Amino acid sequence: MEVRVLLFASVRQSAGGDEIRIDVPDGTTAGDLLDRLREKIPALEGLADRIKLAVNEEFVDRSYEIQPGDEVAVIPPMSGG
């Protein structure tokens, strides 16, 4: 199934755009998807354990199973104060 992944902040800059579409097999979890994205977007490598994932505008655990039509957002840690 094809998943639309929205990218924010430094991840967006590294990927060269604000979204990516990726094909994943049925049964893919949010954590599996993040692993696949790390292969495509090297900037995720050092951030993976601190990234938040949201599916359809709701934060999810990495064990969440991606469903057809889901929209996943990758939200890296933010700095500032």
PyMOL Python script that loads the backbone (N, CA, C, O; Angstrom):
from pymol import cmd

cmd.read_pdbstr("""\
ATOM      1  N   MET A   1       0.839  -1.167   0.000  1.00  0.00           N
ATOM      2  CA  MET A   1       0.000   0.000   0.000  1.00  0.00           C
ATOM      3  C   MET A   1       0.891   1.239   0.000  1.00  0.00           C
ATOM      4  O   MET A   1       2.004   1.219   0.524  1.00  0.00           O
ATOM      5  N   GLU A   2       0.392   2.294  -0.584  1.00  0.00           N
ATOM      6  CA  GLU A   2       1.145   3.544  -0.612  1.00  0.00           C
ATOM      7  C   GLU A   2       0.733   4.413   0.576  1.00  0.00           C
ATOM      8  O   GLU A   2      -0.453   4.574   0.866  1.00  0.00           O
ATOM      9  N   VAL A   3       1.734   4.967   1.255  1.00  0.00           N
ATOM     10  CA  VAL A   3       1.499   5.822   2.418  1.00  0.00           C
ATOM     11  C   VAL A   3       2.058   7.209   2.118  1.00  0.00           C
ATOM     12  O   VAL A   3       3.175   7.353   1.619  1.00  0.00           O
ATOM     13  N   ARG A   4       1.273   8.207   2.428  1.00  0.00           N
ATOM     14  CA  ARG A   4       1.728   9.600   2.301  1.00  0.00           C
ATOM     15  C   ARG A   4       2.339   9.997   3.637  1.00  0.00           C
ATOM     16  O   ARG A   4       1.703   9.884   4.685  1.00  0.00           O
ATOM     17  N   VAL A   5       3.582  10.464   3.584  1.00  0.00           N
ATOM     18  CA  VAL A   5       4.307  10.842   4.795  1.00  0.00           C
ATOM     19  C   VAL A   5       4.638  12.334   4.710  1.00  0.00           C
ATOM     20  O   VAL A   5       5.292  12.786   3.770  1.00  0.00           O
ATOM     21  N   LEU A   6       4.178  13.079   5.698  1.00  0.00           N
ATOM     22  CA  LEU A   6       4.454  14.514   5.777  1.00  0.00           C
ATOM     23  C   LEU A   6       5.718  14.725   6.597  1.00  0.00           C
ATOM     24  O   LEU A   6       5.912  14.094   7.636  1.00  0.00           O
ATOM     25  N   LEU A   7       6.569  15.614   6.120  1.00  0.00           N
ATOM     26  CA  LEU A   7       7.862  15.861   6.755  1.00  0.00           C
ATOM     27  C   LEU A   7       7.918  17.299   7.264  1.00  0.00           C
ATOM     28  O   LEU A   7       7.419  18.218   6.613  1.00  0.00           O
ATOM     29  N   PHE A   8       8.524  17.482   8.423  1.00  0.00           N
ATOM     30  CA  PHE A   8       8.586  18.808   9.036  1.00  0.00           C
ATOM     31  C   PHE A   8      10.011  19.159   9.443  1.00  0.00           C
ATOM     32  O   PHE A   8      10.856  18.285   9.636  1.00  0.00           O
ATOM     33  N   ALA A   9      10.255  20.460   9.569  1.00  0.00           N
ATOM     34  CA  ALA A   9      11.498  21.038  10.093  1.00  0.00           C
ATOM     35  C   ALA A   9      12.729  20.495   9.370  1.00  0.00           C
ATOM     36  O   ALA A   9      12.758  20.466   8.140  1.00  0.00           O
ATOM     37  N   SER A  10      13.733  20.071  10.108  1.00  0.00           N
ATOM     38  CA  SER A  10      15.007  19.642   9.522  1.00  0.00           C
ATOM     39  C   SER A  10      14.843  18.422   8.620  1.00  0.00           C
ATOM     40  O   SER A  10      15.607  18.251   7.670  1.00  0.00           O
ATOM     41  N   VAL A  11      13.870  17.585   8.903  1.00  0.00           N
ATOM     42  CA  VAL A  11      13.647  16.406   8.060  1.00  0.00           C
ATOM     43  C   VAL A  11      13.168  16.844   6.680  1.00  0.00           C
ATOM     44  O   VAL A  11      13.600  16.294   5.667  1.00  0.00           O
ATOM     45  N   ARG A  12      12.284  17.821   6.639  1.00  0.00           N
ATOM     46  CA  ARG A  12      11.794  18.352   5.365  1.00  0.00           C
ATOM     47  C   ARG A  12      12.953  18.927   4.555  1.00  0.00           C
ATOM     48  O   ARG A  12      13.057  18.695   3.350  1.00  0.00           O
ATOM     49  N   GLN A  13      13.810  19.670   5.221  1.00  0.00           N
ATOM     50  CA  GLN A  13      14.949  20.276   4.529  1.00  0.00           C
ATOM     51  C   GLN A  13      15.880  19.212   3.978  1.00  0.00           C
ATOM     52  O   GLN A  13      16.352  19.327   2.847  1.00  0.00           O
ATOM     53  N   SER A  14      16.146  18.190   4.754  1.00  0.00           N
ATOM     54  CA  SER A  14      17.049  17.128   4.327  1.00  0.00           C
ATOM     55  C   SER A  14      16.475  16.323   3.167  1.00  0.00           C
ATOM     56  O   SER A  14      17.212  15.910   2.272  1.00  0.00           O
ATOM     57  N   ALA A  15      15.158  16.097   3.180  1.00  0.00           N
ATOM     58  CA  ALA A  15      14.508  15.306   2.133  1.00  0.00           C
ATOM     59  C   ALA A  15      14.268  16.127   0.871  1.00  0.00           C
ATOM     60  O   ALA A  15      14.011  15.567  -0.194  1.00  0.00           O
ATOM     61  N   GLY A  16      14.352  17.458   0.985  1.00  0.00           N
ATOM     62  CA  GLY A  16      14.142  18.315  -0.171  1.00  0.00           C
ATOM     63  C   GLY A  16      12.676  18.513  -0.527  1.00  0.00           C
ATOM     64  O   GLY A  16      12.357  18.886  -1.656  1.00  0.00           O
ATOM     65  N   GLY A  17      11.789  18.267   0.419  1.00  0.00           N
ATOM     66  CA  GLY A  17      10.367  18.473   0.173  1.00  0.00           C
ATOM     67  C   GLY A  17       9.574  18.222   1.432  1.00  0.00           C
ATOM     68  O   GLY A  17      10.102  17.735   2.432  1.00  0.00           O
ATOM     69  N   ASP A  18       8.285  18.565   1.371  1.00  0.00           N
ATOM     70  CA  ASP A  18       7.472  18.443   2.576  1.00  0.00           C
ATOM     71  C   ASP A  18       6.675  17.148   2.666  1.00  0.00           C
ATOM     72  O   ASP A  18       5.942  16.936   3.632  1.00  0.00           O
ATOM     73  N   GLU A  19       6.815  16.280   1.664  1.00  0.00           N
ATOM     74  CA  GLU A  19       6.168  14.977   1.759  1.00  0.00           C
ATOM     75  C   GLU A  19       6.881  13.957   0.885  1.00  0.00           C
ATOM     76  O   GLU A  19       7.598  14.293  -0.058  1.00  0.00           O
ATOM     77  N   ILE A  20       6.654  12.714   1.234  1.00  0.00           N
ATOM     78  CA  ILE A  20       7.202  11.602   0.467  1.00  0.00           C
ATOM     79  C   ILE A  20       6.130  10.523   0.445  1.00  0.00           C
ATOM     80  O   ILE A  20       5.379  10.369   1.408  1.00  0.00           O
ATOM     81  N   ARG A  21       6.059   9.794  -0.623  1.00  0.00           N
ATOM     82  CA  ARG A  21       5.143   8.658  -0.712  1.00  0.00           C
ATOM     83  C   ARG A  21       5.993   7.401  -0.747  1.00  0.00           C
ATOM     84  O   ARG A  21       6.993   7.329  -1.461  1.00  0.00           O
ATOM     85  N   ILE A  22       5.583   6.417   0.033  1.00  0.00           N
ATOM     86  CA  ILE A  22       6.375   5.207   0.150  1.00  0.00           C
ATOM     87  C   ILE A  22       5.441   4.003   0.150  1.00  0.00           C
ATOM     88  O   ILE A  22       4.385   4.019   0.783  1.00  0.00           O
ATOM     89  N   ASP A  23       5.845   2.962  -0.569  1.00  0.00           N
ATOM     90  CA  ASP A  23       5.085   1.715  -0.594  1.00  0.00           C
ATOM     91  C   ASP A  23       5.547   0.827   0.546  1.00  0.00           C
ATOM     92  O   ASP A  23       6.744   0.614   0.736  1.00  0.00           O
ATOM     93  N   VAL A  24       4.586   0.311   1.303  1.00  0.00           N
ATOM     94  CA  VAL A  24       4.873  -0.595   2.407  1.00  0.00           C
ATOM     95  C   VAL A  24       3.908  -1.772   2.332  1.00  0.00           C
ATOM     96  O   VAL A  24       2.795  -1.630   1.827  1.00  0.00           O
ATOM     97  N   PRO A  25       4.326  -2.928   2.830  1.00  0.00           N
ATOM     98  CA  PRO A  25       3.415  -4.074   2.828  1.00  0.00           C
ATOM     99  C   PRO A  25       2.360  -3.946   3.928  1.00  0.00           C
ATOM    100  O   PRO A  25       2.543  -3.215   4.902  1.00  0.00           O
ATOM    101  N   ASP A  26       1.259  -4.667   3.752  1.00  0.00           N
ATOM    102  CA  ASP A  26       0.241  -4.741   4.804  1.00  0.00           C
ATOM    103  C   ASP A  26       0.897  -5.215   6.089  1.00  0.00           C
ATOM    104  O   ASP A  26       1.822  -6.027   6.054  1.00  0.00           O
ATOM    105  N   GLY A  27       0.428  -4.717   7.216  1.00  0.00           N
ATOM    106  CA  GLY A  27       0.976  -5.104   8.512  1.00  0.00           C
ATOM    107  C   GLY A  27       2.147  -4.255   8.962  1.00  0.00           C
ATOM    108  O   GLY A  27       2.708  -4.498  10.031  1.00  0.00           O
ATOM    109  N   THR A  28       2.529  -3.258   8.166  1.00  0.00           N
ATOM    110  CA  THR A  28       3.638  -2.374   8.536  1.00  0.00           C
ATOM    111  C   THR A  28       3.239  -1.513   9.732  1.00  0.00           C
ATOM    112  O   THR A  28       2.152  -0.937   9.761  1.00  0.00           O
ATOM    113  N   THR A  29       4.123  -1.435  10.708  1.00  0.00           N
ATOM    114  CA  THR A  29       3.877  -0.573  11.866  1.00  0.00           C
ATOM    115  C   THR A  29       4.504   0.799  11.629  1.00  0.00           C
ATOM    116  O   THR A  29       5.292   0.986  10.702  1.00  0.00           O
ATOM    117  N   ALA A  30       4.143   1.739  12.473  1.00  0.00           N
ATOM    118  CA  ALA A  30       4.735   3.077  12.393  1.00  0.00           C
ATOM    119  C   ALA A  30       6.249   2.988  12.582  1.00  0.00           C
ATOM    120  O   ALA A  30       6.994   3.715  11.925  1.00  0.00           O
ATOM    121  N   GLY A  31       6.711   2.113  13.465  1.00  0.00           N
ATOM    122  CA  GLY A  31       8.147   1.923  13.672  1.00  0.00           C
ATOM    123  C   GLY A  31       8.826   1.344  12.440  1.00  0.00           C
ATOM    124  O   GLY A  31       9.932   1.754  12.089  1.00  0.00           O
ATOM    125  N   ASP A  32       8.167   0.386  11.777  1.00  0.00           N
ATOM    126  CA  ASP A  32       8.705  -0.179  10.537  1.00  0.00           C
ATOM    127  C   ASP A  32       8.831   0.914   9.478  1.00  0.00           C
ATOM    128  O   ASP A  32       9.833   0.999   8.767  1.00  0.00           O
ATOM    129  N   LEU A  33       7.807   1.738   9.390  1.00  0.00           N
ATOM    130  CA  LEU A  33       7.816   2.830   8.412  1.00  0.00           C
ATOM    131  C   LEU A  33       8.974   3.782   8.696  1.00  0.00           C
ATOM    132  O   LEU A  33       9.664   4.215   7.772  1.00  0.00           O
ATOM    133  N   LEU A  34       9.187   4.105   9.951  1.00  0.00           N
ATOM    134  CA  LEU A  34      10.299   4.982  10.313  1.00  0.00           C
ATOM    135  C   LEU A  34      11.634   4.357   9.911  1.00  0.00           C
ATOM    136  O   LEU A  34      12.522   5.057   9.424  1.00  0.00           O
ATOM    137  N   ASP A  35      11.780   3.063  10.107  1.00  0.00           N
ATOM    138  CA  ASP A  35      13.004   2.375   9.676  1.00  0.00           C
ATOM    139  C   ASP A  35      13.201   2.506   8.173  1.00  0.00           C
ATOM    140  O   ASP A  35      14.319   2.748   7.719  1.00  0.00           O
ATOM    141  N   ARG A  36      12.136   2.352   7.395  1.00  0.00           N
ATOM    142  CA  ARG A  36      12.229   2.501   5.935  1.00  0.00           C
ATOM    143  C   ARG A  36      12.605   3.928   5.558  1.00  0.00           C
ATOM    144  O   ARG A  36      13.396   4.154   4.642  1.00  0.00           O
ATOM    145  N   LEU A  37      12.030   4.881   6.273  1.00  0.00           N
ATOM    146  CA  LEU A  37      12.335   6.284   5.984  1.00  0.00           C
ATOM    147  C   LEU A  37      13.778   6.615   6.300  1.00  0.00           C
ATOM    148  O   LEU A  37      14.390   7.429   5.608  1.00  0.00           O
ATOM    149  N   ARG A  38      14.338   5.994   7.339  1.00  0.00           N
ATOM    150  CA  ARG A  38      15.743   6.235   7.693  1.00  0.00           C
ATOM    151  C   ARG A  38      16.669   5.829   6.558  1.00  0.00           C
ATOM    152  O   ARG A  38      17.733   6.425   6.393  1.00  0.00           O
ATOM    153  N   GLU A  39      16.289   4.835   5.777  1.00  0.00           N
ATOM    154  CA  GLU A  39      17.087   4.427   4.623  1.00  0.00           C
ATOM    155  C   GLU A  39      17.057   5.491   3.531  1.00  0.00           C
ATOM    156  O   GLU A  39      18.040   5.676   2.814  1.00  0.00           O
ATOM    157  N   LYS A  40      15.936   6.187   3.404  1.00  0.00           N
ATOM    158  CA  LYS A  40      15.763   7.192   2.345  1.00  0.00           C
ATOM    159  C   LYS A  40      16.199   8.594   2.754  1.00  0.00           C
ATOM    160  O   LYS A  40      16.583   9.401   1.908  1.00  0.00           O
ATOM    161  N   ILE A  41      16.139   8.882   4.056  1.00  0.00           N
ATOM    162  CA  ILE A  41      16.446  10.226   4.542  1.00  0.00           C
ATOM    163  C   ILE A  41      17.518  10.117   5.622  1.00  0.00           C
ATOM    164  O   ILE A  41      17.186   9.912   6.789  1.00  0.00           O
ATOM    165  N   PRO A  42      18.789  10.247   5.264  1.00  0.00           N
ATOM    166  CA  PRO A  42      19.879  10.070   6.225  1.00  0.00           C
ATOM    167  C   PRO A  42      19.791  10.962   7.460  1.00  0.00           C
ATOM    168  O   PRO A  42      20.301  10.583   8.515  1.00  0.00           O
ATOM    169  N   ALA A  43      19.166  12.126   7.366  1.00  0.00           N
ATOM    170  CA  ALA A  43      19.067  13.030   8.522  1.00  0.00           C
ATOM    171  C   ALA A  43      18.279  12.412   9.672  1.00  0.00           C
ATOM    172  O   ALA A  43      18.398  12.865  10.811  1.00  0.00           O
ATOM    173  N   LEU A  44      17.490  11.406   9.399  1.00  0.00           N
ATOM    174  CA  LEU A  44      16.718  10.748  10.453  1.00  0.00           C
ATOM    175  C   LEU A  44      17.579   9.860  11.341  1.00  0.00           C
ATOM    176  O   LEU A  44      17.186   9.540  12.462  1.00  0.00           O
ATOM    177  N   GLU A  45      18.731   9.465  10.859  1.00  0.00           N
ATOM    178  CA  GLU A  45      19.560   8.494  11.569  1.00  0.00           C
ATOM    179  C   GLU A  45      19.836   8.894  13.012  1.00  0.00           C
ATOM    180  O   GLU A  45      19.660   8.074  13.913  1.00  0.00           O
ATOM    181  N   GLY A  46      20.253  10.095  13.250  1.00  0.00           N
ATOM    182  CA  GLY A  46      20.580  10.502  14.613  1.00  0.00           C
ATOM    183  C   GLY A  46      19.373  10.946  15.436  1.00  0.00           C
ATOM    184  O   GLY A  46      19.495  11.181  16.638  1.00  0.00           O
ATOM    185  N   LEU A  47      18.212  11.061  14.797  1.00  0.00           N
ATOM    186  CA  LEU A  47      17.026  11.573  15.477  1.00  0.00           C
ATOM    187  C   LEU A  47      15.970  10.518  15.750  1.00  0.00           C
ATOM    188  O   LEU A  47      15.009  10.781  16.474  1.00  0.00           O
ATOM    189  N   ALA A  48      16.129   9.338  15.189  1.00  0.00           N
ATOM    190  CA  ALA A  48      15.055   8.343  15.168  1.00  0.00           C
ATOM    191  C   ALA A  48      14.433   8.070  16.532  1.00  0.00           C
ATOM    192  O   ALA A  48      13.220   7.887  16.625  1.00  0.00           O
ATOM    193  N   ASP A  49      15.231   8.039  17.580  1.00  0.00           N
ATOM    194  CA  ASP A  49      14.675   7.720  18.902  1.00  0.00           C
ATOM    195  C   ASP A  49      13.913   8.898  19.523  1.00  0.00           C
ATOM    196  O   ASP A  49      13.208   8.719  20.516  1.00  0.00           O
ATOM    197  N   ARG A  50      14.047  10.098  18.948  1.00  0.00           N
ATOM    198  CA  ARG A  50      13.370  11.279  19.495  1.00  0.00           C
ATOM    199  C   ARG A  50      12.252  11.802  18.603  1.00  0.00           C
ATOM    200  O   ARG A  50      11.586  12.779  18.946  1.00  0.00           O
ATOM    201  N   ILE A  51      12.046  11.158  17.465  1.00  0.00           N
ATOM    202  CA  ILE A  51      11.016  11.592  16.528  1.00  0.00           C
ATOM    203  C   ILE A  51       9.645  11.176  17.025  1.00  0.00           C
ATOM    204  O   ILE A  51       9.473  10.078  17.554  1.00  0.00           O
ATOM    205  N   LYS A  52       8.679  12.052  16.854  1.00  0.00           N
ATOM    206  CA  LYS A  52       7.276  11.753  17.140  1.00  0.00           C
ATOM    207  C   LYS A  52       6.601  11.397  15.817  1.00  0.00           C
ATOM    208  O   LYS A  52       6.893  11.987  14.777  1.00  0.00           O
ATOM    209  N   LEU A  53       5.705  10.436  15.877  1.00  0.00           N
ATOM    210  CA  LEU A  53       4.938  10.045  14.700  1.00  0.00           C
ATOM    211  C   LEU A  53       3.465  10.304  14.964  1.00  0.00           C
ATOM    212  O   LEU A  53       2.946   9.971  16.030  1.00  0.00           O
ATOM    213  N   ALA A  54       2.803  10.895  13.995  1.00  0.00           N
ATOM    214  CA  ALA A  54       1.366  11.120  14.088  1.00  0.00           C
ATOM    215  C   ALA A  54       0.715  10.479  12.865  1.00  0.00           C
ATOM    216  O   ALA A  54       1.240  10.562  11.755  1.00  0.00           O
ATOM    217  N   VAL A  55      -0.414   9.851  13.079  1.00  0.00           N
ATOM    218  CA  VAL A  55      -1.179   9.266  11.987  1.00  0.00           C
ATOM    219  C   VAL A  55      -2.551   9.929  12.008  1.00  0.00           C
ATOM    220  O   VAL A  55      -3.260   9.912  13.015  1.00  0.00           O
ATOM    221  N   ASN A  56      -2.900  10.509  10.871  1.00  0.00           N
ATOM    222  CA  ASN A  56      -4.187  11.212  10.748  1.00  0.00           C
ATOM    223  C   ASN A  56      -4.370  12.229  11.877  1.00  0.00           C
ATOM    224  O   ASN A  56      -5.437  12.340  12.481  1.00  0.00           O
ATOM    225  N   GLU A  57      -3.277  12.972  12.140  1.00  0.00           N
ATOM    226  CA  GLU A  57      -3.238  14.075  13.095  1.00  0.00           C
ATOM    227  C   GLU A  57      -3.359  13.646  14.561  1.00  0.00           C
ATOM    228  O   GLU A  57      -3.731  14.451  15.414  1.00  0.00           O
ATOM    229  N   GLU A  58      -3.045  12.381  14.853  1.00  0.00           N
ATOM    230  CA  GLU A  58      -3.044  11.879  16.236  1.00  0.00           C
ATOM    231  C   GLU A  58      -1.701  11.206  16.496  1.00  0.00           C
ATOM    232  O   GLU A  58      -1.273  10.364  15.706  1.00  0.00           O
ATOM    233  N   PHE A  59      -1.030  11.562  17.589  1.00  0.00           N
ATOM    234  CA  PHE A  59       0.225  10.899  17.914  1.00  0.00           C
ATOM    235  C   PHE A  59      -0.033   9.414  18.153  1.00  0.00           C
ATOM    236  O   PHE A  59      -1.029   9.027  18.764  1.00  0.00           O
ATOM    237  N   VAL A  60       0.900   8.588  17.651  1.00  0.00           N
ATOM    238  CA  VAL A  60       0.754   7.139  17.790  1.00  0.00           C
ATOM    239  C   VAL A  60       2.037   6.534  18.326  1.00  0.00           C
ATOM    240  O   VAL A  60       3.119   7.109  18.211  1.00  0.00           O
ATOM    241  N   ASP A  61       1.889   5.374  18.907  1.00  0.00           N
ATOM    242  CA  ASP A  61       3.006   4.557  19.345  1.00  0.00           C
ATOM    243  C   ASP A  61       3.618   3.898  18.106  1.00  0.00           C
ATOM    244  O   ASP A  61       2.951   3.753  17.082  1.00  0.00           O
ATOM    245  N   ARG A  62       4.857   3.512  18.201  1.00  0.00           N
ATOM    246  CA  ARG A  62       5.516   2.889  17.046  1.00  0.00           C
ATOM    247  C   ARG A  62       4.944   1.516  16.701  1.00  0.00           C
ATOM    248  O   ARG A  62       5.232   0.976  15.632  1.00  0.00           O
ATOM    249  N   SER A  63       4.153   0.960  17.579  1.00  0.00           N
ATOM    250  CA  SER A  63       3.532  -0.329  17.298  1.00  0.00           C
ATOM    251  C   SER A  63       2.225  -0.189  16.514  1.00  0.00           C
ATOM    252  O   SER A  63       1.635  -1.194  16.118  1.00  0.00           O
ATOM    253  N   TYR A  64       1.769   1.042  16.287  1.00  0.00           N
ATOM    254  CA  TYR A  64       0.542   1.275  15.531  1.00  0.00           C
ATOM    255  C   TYR A  64       0.684   0.664  14.138  1.00  0.00           C
ATOM    256  O   TYR A  64       1.693   0.882  13.467  1.00  0.00           O
ATOM    257  N   GLU A  65      -0.310  -0.094  13.702  1.00  0.00           N
ATOM    258  CA  GLU A  65      -0.286  -0.707  12.370  1.00  0.00           C
ATOM    259  C   GLU A  65      -0.891   0.253  11.354  1.00  0.00           C
ATOM    260  O   GLU A  65      -2.045   0.665  11.477  1.00  0.00           O
ATOM    261  N   ILE A  66      -0.095   0.599  10.351  1.00  0.00           N
ATOM    262  CA  ILE A  66      -0.514   1.524   9.307  1.00  0.00           C
ATOM    263  C   ILE A  66      -1.664   0.903   8.509  1.00  0.00           C
ATOM    264  O   ILE A  66      -1.623  -0.273   8.145  1.00  0.00           O
ATOM    265  N   GLN A  67      -2.686   1.718   8.247  1.00  0.00           N
ATOM    266  CA  GLN A  67      -3.863   1.283   7.496  1.00  0.00           C
ATOM    267  C   GLN A  67      -3.900   1.993   6.146  1.00  0.00           C
ATOM    268  O   GLN A  67      -3.359   3.091   6.012  1.00  0.00           O
ATOM    269  N   PRO A  68      -4.532   1.379   5.143  1.00  0.00           N
ATOM    270  CA  PRO A  68      -4.674   2.064   3.855  1.00  0.00           C
ATOM    271  C   PRO A  68      -5.338   3.435   4.047  1.00  0.00           C
ATOM    272  O   PRO A  68      -6.321   3.562   4.777  1.00  0.00           O
ATOM    273  N   GLY A  69      -4.795   4.438   3.393  1.00  0.00           N
ATOM    274  CA  GLY A  69      -5.338   5.787   3.487  1.00  0.00           C
ATOM    275  C   GLY A  69      -4.790   6.616   4.630  1.00  0.00           C
ATOM    276  O   GLY A  69      -5.083   7.807   4.724  1.00  0.00           O
ATOM    277  N   ASP A  70      -3.987   6.000   5.513  1.00  0.00           N
ATOM    278  CA  ASP A  70      -3.400   6.765   6.610  1.00  0.00           C
ATOM    279  C   ASP A  70      -2.428   7.810   6.085  1.00  0.00           C
ATOM    280  O   ASP A  70      -1.738   7.593   5.089  1.00  0.00           O
ATOM    281  N   GLU A  71      -2.385   8.938   6.765  1.00  0.00           N
ATOM    282  CA  GLU A  71      -1.415   9.996   6.481  1.00  0.00           C
ATOM    283  C   GLU A  71      -0.524  10.093   7.718  1.00  0.00           C
ATOM    284  O   GLU A  71      -1.000  10.349   8.824  1.00  0.00           O
ATOM    285  N   VAL A  72       0.768   9.886   7.514  1.00  0.00           N
ATOM    286  CA  VAL A  72       1.726   9.838   8.613  1.00  0.00           C
ATOM    287  C   VAL A  72       2.554  11.125   8.618  1.00  0.00           C
ATOM    288  O   VAL A  72       3.037  11.562   7.573  1.00  0.00           O
ATOM    289  N   ALA A  73       2.715  11.722   9.785  1.00  0.00           N
ATOM    290  CA  ALA A  73       3.561  12.899   9.938  1.00  0.00           C
ATOM    291  C   ALA A  73       4.780  12.531  10.769  1.00  0.00           C
ATOM    292  O   ALA A  73       4.669  11.903  11.822  1.00  0.00           O
ATOM    293  N   VAL A  74       5.952  12.936  10.273  1.00  0.00           N
ATOM    294  CA  VAL A  74       7.219  12.718  10.978  1.00  0.00           C
ATOM    295  C   VAL A  74       7.625  14.049  11.588  1.00  0.00           C
ATOM    296  O   VAL A  74       7.904  15.014  10.877  1.00  0.00           O
ATOM    297  N   ILE A  75       7.656  14.090  12.923  1.00  0.00           N
ATOM    298  CA  ILE A  75       7.891  15.341  13.616  1.00  0.00           C
ATOM    299  C   ILE A  75       9.184  15.228  14.437  1.00  0.00           C
ATOM    300  O   ILE A  75       9.203  14.583  15.486  1.00  0.00           O
ATOM    301  N   PRO A  76      10.253  15.855  13.956  1.00  0.00           N
ATOM    302  CA  PRO A  76      11.528  15.792  14.680  1.00  0.00           C
ATOM    303  C   PRO A  76      11.497  16.662  15.928  1.00  0.00           C
ATOM    304  O   PRO A  76      10.625  17.520  16.069  1.00  0.00           O
ATOM    305  N   PRO A  77      12.453  16.441  16.839  1.00  0.00           N
ATOM    306  CA  PRO A  77      12.515  17.299  18.030  1.00  0.00           C
ATOM    307  C   PRO A  77      12.780  18.745  17.608  1.00  0.00           C
ATOM    308  O   PRO A  77      13.509  19.010  16.652  1.00  0.00           O
ATOM    309  N   MET A  78      12.179  19.653  18.334  1.00  0.00           N
ATOM    310  CA  MET A  78      12.339  21.075  18.021  1.00  0.00           C
ATOM    311  C   MET A  78      13.246  21.709  19.058  1.00  0.00           C
ATOM    312  O   MET A  78      13.254  21.312  20.224  1.00  0.00           O
ATOM    313  N   SER A  79      14.003  22.692  18.624  1.00  0.00           N
ATOM    314  CA  SER A  79      14.829  23.424  19.573  1.00  0.00           C
ATOM    315  C   SER A  79      14.225  24.815  19.731  1.00  0.00           C
ATOM    316  O   SER A  79      13.369  25.233  18.951  1.00  0.00           O
ATOM    317  N   GLY A  80      14.671  25.491  20.713  1.00  0.00           N
ATOM    318  CA  GLY A  80      14.160  26.847  20.936  1.00  0.00           C
ATOM    319  C   GLY A  80      13.682  26.993  22.364  1.00  0.00           C
ATOM    320  O   GLY A  80      13.854  26.092  23.185  1.00  0.00           O
ATOM    321  N   GLY A  81      13.103  28.092  22.645  1.00  0.00           N
ATOM    322  CA  GLY A  81      12.648  28.285  24.010  1.00  0.00           C
ATOM    323  C   GLY A  81      11.792  29.487  24.177  1.00  0.00           C
ATOM    324  O   GLY A  81      11.337  29.772  25.285  1.00  0.00           O
TER     325      GLY A  81
END
""", "prot")
cmd.dss("prot")
cmd.show_as("cartoon", "prot")
cmd.util.cbc("prot")
cmd.orient("prot")
